[in-house]
Amino acid sequence: MSKDKSEIKLFNIWSFNDIEVNDYTIVNYINLSPIIIPHSCGKHEHKRFWKTSKVSIVERFANRLLSPGFIAGKIKGHKSSHNSGKKNKIIKGIKTAFILIERITELNPIQVLVDAIVNTAPREETTRIAMGGISYASAVDISPQRRVDLAVKYLTQAIASRSSGSLRNFEECIAQELINASKNSQESLAVKRKDEIERIAISAR
């Protein structure tokens, strides 16, 4: 007998019910479909842009942590400078980090992740415009899909920065960054990066 979707929980622990996206402009680009294990085996690769509607936001976060050079040497038993192909270890690390988040905040860690993405998604950036041999920077609005992409990127880069030379382990770095970002705190490196991008864009208007 198949499970009702409302009964499906992440890692059989955390429910996807009542998770709110507090920014209506990116609601359609944060997939909160119930899953147990955030691993779709690359099914979204069959069609362009499927990642926005077919892949859980938790899996997108895990996939970004797999980028070469991120979290080098911070995963127990992983001595390579690249994390490609180590998704099982990344998923276990995220599970442990979510347990830490729940104990510290007493909140659903999925909601903490979503809030962190909302708070680190920039609304404006700059682009280079060339005209008559002269190039200059101009402020442009960011599409909703790119906002989510950049938010996940900034979060994982911030976790990588925290991991570099830190006594904290991989899971603690994830938990610390997500908690700070969910509170929109300046202690979050991802929030600082988002504010910097928007500040540059304001000056280029």
N, C-alpha and C positions, 0 to 999 in steps of 0.2 A: 504494500500500500504506500503510495507516494505521500510525502509530507505536504501539508498546507503551507503556502509561502510564508504565512505569518508565524509559523513554527520554526522556520529555518533561521539559525543564528550563526554569526561569524564564529568559527572555531567551536561551535555548539555552546557558546558562552554568551555572546552579546547580540541583542536583538536589533534589527533594522527598523522596527516600528517606532514611530514618533520622532524620528530623526528629522530635524528641520534645517533647511538651507536659508539663512537669514539675508540672502541677496537674491531677489527674484530674477535678476538679469542672467544668472548662471545656473538656475535651477535645472534647466534642461541638459546641462553639460556635466552634472555630477550624478553618476549612476549609483543609485542606492538599492538596486535589486538584491534581494536576500541571497547570500551565498554562504557556504560553510568554509571552503578553502579558497582563498583568492588566487586561483590559478585556472585560466581558461584554455591553456595549451596553445595560445596564439591563434585562436579562431578569428579574432578581430583583424588579423592580417590579410584576410581574403578580400577585403573591400576597404577602399580609402575612407577615412574619417569614422570608421566603425568604433574606434576607441572611445568616442564621445558618448555613444549610446549603448554599446554592447559590453563594455568592460567596467567592472565595479571600480569605484574610486579607490578602494583599498588596494586592489590589484595594480592600478595605475601607479599608486604610491610605491608599491613593492617593486614594480618594473623599473621605476626611475632610480631606485636604490641600486639596481643592477648595472647602472651605467659604469663603464670602465673608469677606474681610479677612485670611485666613491668608497668610503669606509674601508680604505686599505688596511688590512691587518687587524681590524677591530672585531671581526667575527671569530669566535672561538674555533680553533682548528683550521682556520683559513689563512694561509701564509702568502697567497698570491697578491699581486698589486692590482688585480682586476677581479670583479665579482661576477663576471659573465658566467652563466651556467650554475650559479650557486643559489638559485631561487629558493630551494628548500630551506637553506640556512637563513636566508633573508626573511622568509615567512615565519620561521620559528622565532627569529629575533623580534619581528613585529608583534607576534603574539605575547611574548614576554614584556615588551614595551607597553602594550595595551593593558596588561595586568598591572603594571606599575602606575599607569595613568589612572586606572580605576581606583587604586588604593590611595593615591595622592589627592585626587579631585572628587572622588565618589560620584563621578559622572560616567556615562556610556562613552568609552574611548572613540567610538565611531563618530559621535557628535563632536568630540574634541578635535578629531581630524578634520571634519567638515568645517568647523568654526575656524580652524587654523588656515584652511585653504581660502575661505571667504576673506579673512583678514589680511592675507598676503597676496591677493590677486590685484595687480595694479590696474588702474582705469585709464591711464594715459602714459604714453612713452614718446620718444622722438624718432624721427626717420630722417635720412639724409636726402635732400632734394638738390639736384643739379640743374642749373639754368644758365645758359650762355657762358659756360666755362666757370661759373661760380657755384659752389656748393654750400649749402647751409642746413642747419638742423631745424626741423619744424615739429611741433607737437601734434600728435595724432591720437584719436581714441583707439582703444584696443578691443577687438572682437571678443565676445564671451568665451568662445572656445580657447582662444589664445590666453585669456586671463587665467583660466583653470590650468592650462599647460605651464604658464610661467609660475603660478603659485606652487604647483608640485615641484617644479624645478628649483625655486628658491628655497623651499623647505628641505629638499634633499641636499642641496649645496650647503645650507646652514648646518645640517647634521654632520656632513663631511668635515666642515670647518671645526665644529665642536669636537669631533673625534680625533682630529689631528693633534697629537701630543697631549691628549687629555688622559687623566687617570680613570675617568669614567668609561664604562664599557659601552658597546654599541647600543644596547637596549636602553640604557640610562640617557644616552645622548638623544635618541629618538623621543623618549618621553619628555625630557626637559624642553626640547625645541617645540614640540607640538603643544605642550601646556602653555608655554610663554606666548606662542603665536595665537592660540585660541583666546587668550586674554588681551590680544593686541598690545602686548607689552614691548617696550623698547629693549628689553633684555633678549628678545628674539632677533636673531640675525636676519631671518627672512623678512620680518616686518621692517627692519632697518633698510634692507635692500629695496623693498617695495616703496618705502617713503623716499628713498634717494632717487629712484626712477621717476616718480611723480614730481619731485622737486625740480629735477632737470627739465622735465617736460613743461612745467609751469614757466620756467625761465626762458623757454624756447617758443613761447606763444607769440 
